Amino acid sequence: MILGNTVLAIALIPIGANREGFFSVGDIIFLCGVAALLAARSVDVLKLHGLTASGHPATPGHLKRYVAALLAVSLALWGLAHAVSHLAR
């Protein structure tokens, strides 16, 4: 998960620096990173009986909260990166 979040953070840099248009390679990397994080955690919880950070078994409820939080934070950061890009033009 640390690697996936790092990829997302690094992908935001070219999105914020993009001066030519709305959709770039950084967007594709970012969106694929979000999808990969969602898929990895889903498999972990639903198939591999993953654990929470405190060592307890993760439930579908934990997965739903993770999905909601990841999508909300990712969407906010993605929008912020595009706002920075637009304002810097």
C-alpha positions in Angstrom: 0.0 0.0 0.0 2.9 2.3 0.6 4.2 1.8 -2.9 0.7 2.4 -4.4 0.3 5.6 -2.4 3.8 6.8 -3.4 2.9 6.2 -7.1 -0.2 8.3 -6.6 1.7 11.1 -5.0 4.4 11.1 -7.7 1.7 11.0 -10.5 0.2 14.2 -9.1 3.4 16.1 -10.0 3.1 16.0 -13.8 -0.6 16.5 -13.5 0.0 19.8 -11.7 2.7 20.8 -14.1 0.7 20.0 -17.2 0.1 23.2 -19.2 -1.3 21.7 -22.4 -4.6 20.1 -21.6 -6.8 18.3 -19.2 -5.9 14.6 -19.6 -2.2 13.5 -19.6 0.0 10.5 -18.9 0.0 11.5 -15.3 -3.8 11.2 -15.2 -3.6 7.7 -16.6 -0.9 6.6 -14.1 -2.9 8.2 -11.2 -6.2 6.5 -12.2 -4.5 3.1 -12.8 -2.8 3.5 -9.3 -6.2 4.1 -7.7 -7.6 1.1 -9.4 -4.7 -1.1 -8.4 -5.0 0.0 -4.8 -8.7 -0.8 -4.8 -8.1 -4.2 -6.5 -5.2 -5.1 -4.2 -7.1 -4.3 -1.0 -10.3 -6.1 -2.3 -8.4 -9.3 -3.0 -6.6 -8.9 0.4 -9.8 -8.6 2.4 -12.2 -10.8 0.4 -9.9 -13.7 -0.7 -6.8 -13.6 1.5 -8.5 -12.7 4.8 -6.3 -9.7 5.3 -5.8 -7.9 8.6 -6.4 -4.3 9.8 -3.5 -2.2 11.0 -4.2 -3.3 14.5 -4.0 -7.0 13.5 -7.6 -7.9 13.6 -9.4 -9.6 10.7 -10.5 -7.1 8.1 -14.2 -7.2 7.2 -16.2 -6.1 4.2 -17.1 -3.1 6.3 -13.5 -2.2 6.6 -13.1 -2.5 2.8 -16.1 -0.2 2.2 -14.6 2.4 4.4 -11.2 2.1 2.7 -12.8 2.4 -0.7 -14.8 5.5 0.3 -11.8 7.1 1.9 -9.4 6.3 -1.0 -11.9 7.6 -3.6 -12.7 10.8 -1.7 -9.0 11.7 -1.0 -7.9 10.7 -4.5 -10.6 12.7 -6.2 -9.8 15.8 -4.0 -6.1 15.6 -4.7 -6.6 14.9 -8.4 -8.9 18.0 -8.6 -6.4 20.1 -6.7 -3.6 19.1 -9.0 -5.7 20.1 -12.0 -6.6 23.4 -10.4 -2.9 24.1 -9.8 -2.3 23.2 -13.5 -5.1 25.5 -14.7 -4.2 28.4 -12.5 -0.5 28.3 -13.6 -1.4 28.6 -17.3 
